[in-house]
Amino acid sequence: MSDAFLKADVRPTADSANKKVQHGPWRDAARSFAKNKTALIGLGLVVFFVLLALVAPLIAPFDYKAQVLSDRLKPPSGEHWFGTDDLGRDIFSRVIYGARISLWVGLLSVVGSIVIGTLLGIIAGFYGKWVDMLISRVFDILLAFPGILLAIAIVAILGPSLQNALYAIAIVNVPTYGRLVRSRVLSLRQEEFITAARALGANDGRILFKHILPNSLTPIIVQGTLGVATAIIEAAGLGFLGLGAQPPDPEWGKMLSDSRQFIQTAPWTVIFPGLCILLTSLGFNLMGDGLRDTFDPKMKGR
Amino acid sequence: MASYIFKRLAVLIPVLLGMTIIVFSIIHAIPGDPADTILGEKATEQSKQALRDQLGLDKPWLQQYFSYLGDLLTGDLGNSIRTRAPISEEIVPYLAATFELTVASMLFAVFFGVNAGIISAWKHNSWFDYICMLIALLGVSMPVFWLGLMEQWIFANELHWLPSSGRMNARDPLDAVTGFYVLDAIIQGQFAQLWTVFKHLVLPAIALGTIPMAVIARMTRSSMLEVMQLDYVRTARAKGLSQFAVVYRHALKNSFIPVLTVIGIQTGALLGGAVLTETIFAWPGVGRYIFEAISNRDYPVIQSGILIVAIIFVLINLLVDLLYVIFDPRIQYK
């Protein structure tokens, strides 16, 4: 199907023949991405889980909170596709609603890290001197803690909740993006087109947001996509430790820790939530790898 | 080299100071009165005051920080609120347990990761390559705690091959000499117990080592692929060396720097991942120590535990930087 789509796209019509030269870098990137099979599998997984999250209320056969104690720990069947948990709740419905939580935490925390990290990185890289010193040292210090441990510490301060887990994951990952943007700014600052823009009278704000930021976008996108995978696993980990989502929220990590004592009698209670974490993060990882190959062909195959 | 080490250590000082500030702030960032949070709302005013005195919470902020720093420099990590024991003594067996688990995981990860990467690059585009890369791909996306649960279910609960939790049979304890059970068993010549210790190590080490193994395999493969195309490798082949010698003796040496970096980063990451693995396998390590402290609101333990792990993490990174020189004499430090 994708082949036909591509051919249709390439075939020059009277109209597009004249514009052919103007193909932007984004379009080239999209085409190269579409040729990458593993990247497409990743995109497929991501789209699948996003759709699942969006239409959860429509397709979930049961209420994810509804407890039917007479149906405790029932194995997968026609009625309950993924079986039921220790409170007789339908695992299929809970897993679908769980996609909402995991994607929400994953995406939002990454957006948070990117916004804060980019701002700090730009300030550090553009203004240099003591500002750079200060910000870079803060990044060093944050990176000196193993990620999940720092997140645990932050949640220990703020108190266990899904929202605080989100904040913790966002804070922990800020230096990753901060350093990335800082190094981009440092190298871009030396480029001639920045000097040209300055000669034309552009002020700092214009140079930063119209010239430097757009040119730093692709590494941020790649890192961000891979970051969603990490954030989802970290959020599930915090949930598993009881430091993230609280009952009755059907968070995947929390579902695992609630059901682990039944693993011998009812393994389905543990298998399906875990598979969902694995597949979602696999999707984002594959997509991120694909995007990196697309934007930075030198890295291909790494 | 000596001056490089000196400079590298000098850069560490602000980082270490910053870490102490963050860790120190943990107790002060608690919303409301920390004494309320730690002891609960129902505690008597008297016991709350006693705790405030013990932790010095009534003193000015800056004074508290400097006395905290002073205590740290003399090796005083404070006392646990729950057990009242000095943390610097209490934490030692937990650190030993984590250290043993981390070393086992890293041995597993490096051995399988590096070899899988090498063979994948050697037999590029073969079925072995594809399977290895598929496993590596799944490995980096794997939630450690789920992998641990699955291992427990399959290998302990269903097949009964390996014990599902703990470091040792509770009924057959080992006299702790060093705290590292593998060493202890060897020193005392208890080879039956050594076997038991080993069996307890397998599942948690594999769970914890899977992500690093995957990352190491991917890095080794890509680095080897690059090096295998270089002229000197062709020369080695032309000399008539066996393929094995070319790959393992010539190519591996020059592709090892990026692999070493990854090994260093991953060893540090293991310390974080250990919290989850230790929880699942009831492994009495420092991750569990910190986690239980969080459940008990034992803030001094949380603070010191996190600080110690972070310091170890920083030292590992330093060590990796220094190892570069040994592996690649071209790197000159000025």
Chai-1 contact restraints between the chains, C-beta under 6 A:
chainA,res_idxA,chainB,res_idxB,connection_type,confidence,min_distance_angstrom,max_distance_angstrom,comment,restraint_id
A,R137,B,P14,contact,1.0,0.0,6.0,A-B,restraint_1
A,D140,B,V15,contact,1.0,0.0,6.0,A-B,restraint_2
A,I141,B,V15,contact,1.0,0.0,6.0,A-B,restraint_3
A,I141,B,G18,contact,1.0,0.0,6.0,A-B,restraint_4
A,I141,B,M19,contact,1.0,0.0,6.0,A-B,restraint_5
A,A144,B,V15,contact,1.0,0.0,6.0,A-B,restraint_6
A,A144,B,M19,contact,1.0,0.0,6.0,A-B,restraint_7
A,A144,B,A310,contact,1.0,0.0,6.0,A-B,restraint_8
A,A144,B,V314,contact,1.0,0.0,6.0,A-B,restraint_9
A,F145,B,A310,contact,1.0,0.0,6.0,A-B,restraint_10
A,P146,B,G268,contact,1.0,0.0,6.0,A-B,restraint_11
A,P146,B,L271,contact,1.0,0.0,6.0,A-B,restraint_12
A,P146,B,G272,contact,1.0,0.0,6.0,A-B,restraint_13
A,P146,B,F313,contact,1.0,0.0,6.0,A-B,restraint_14
A,G147,B,G272,contact,1.0,0.0,6.0,A-B,restraint_15
A,I148,B,G272,contact,1.0,0.0,6.0,A-B,restraint_16
A,L149,B,G272,contact,1.0,0.0,6.0,A-B,restraint_17
A,L149,B,I306,contact,1.0,0.0,6.0,A-B,restraint_18
A,A153,B,I26,contact,1.0,0.0,6.0,A-B,restraint_19
A,A153,B,I306,contact,1.0,0.0,6.0,A-B,restraint_20
A,A156,B,I294,contact,1.0,0.0,6.0,A-B,restraint_21
A,A156,B,I302,contact,1.0,0.0,6.0,A-B,restraint_22
A,I157,B,I26,contact,1.0,0.0,6.0,A-B,restraint_23
A,I157,B,A29,contact,1.0,0.0,6.0,A-B,restraint_24
A,I157,B,I30,contact,1.0,0.0,6.0,A-B,restraint_25
A,I233,B,P143,contact,1.0,0.0,6.0,A-B,restraint_26
A,A236,B,P143,contact,1.0,0.0,6.0,A-B,restraint_27
A,G237,B,L276,contact,1.0,0.0,6.0,A-B,restraint_28
A,F240,B,F145,contact,1.0,0.0,6.0,A-B,restraint_29
A,R260,B,L149,contact,1.0,0.0,6.0,A-B,restraint_30
A,I263,B,W153,contact,1.0,0.0,6.0,A-B,restraint_31
A,Q264,B,N157,contact,1.0,0.0,6.0,A-B,restraint_32
A,P267,B,W153,contact,1.0,0.0,6.0,A-B,restraint_33
A,V270,B,L149,contact,1.0,0.0,6.0,A-B,restraint_34
A,G274,B,W146,contact,1.0,0.0,6.0,A-B,restraint_35
A,I277,B,P143,contact,1.0,0.0,6.0,A-B,restraint_36
A,L278,B,S141,contact,1.0,0.0,6.0,A-B,restraint_37
A,S281,B,S141,contact,1.0,0.0,6.0,A-B,restraint_38
A,L282,B,S141,contact,1.0,0.0,6.0,A-B,restraint_39
A,N285,B,S141,contact,1.0,0.0,6.0,A-B,restraint_40
A,R302,B,S222,contact,1.0,0.0,6.0,A-B,restraint_41
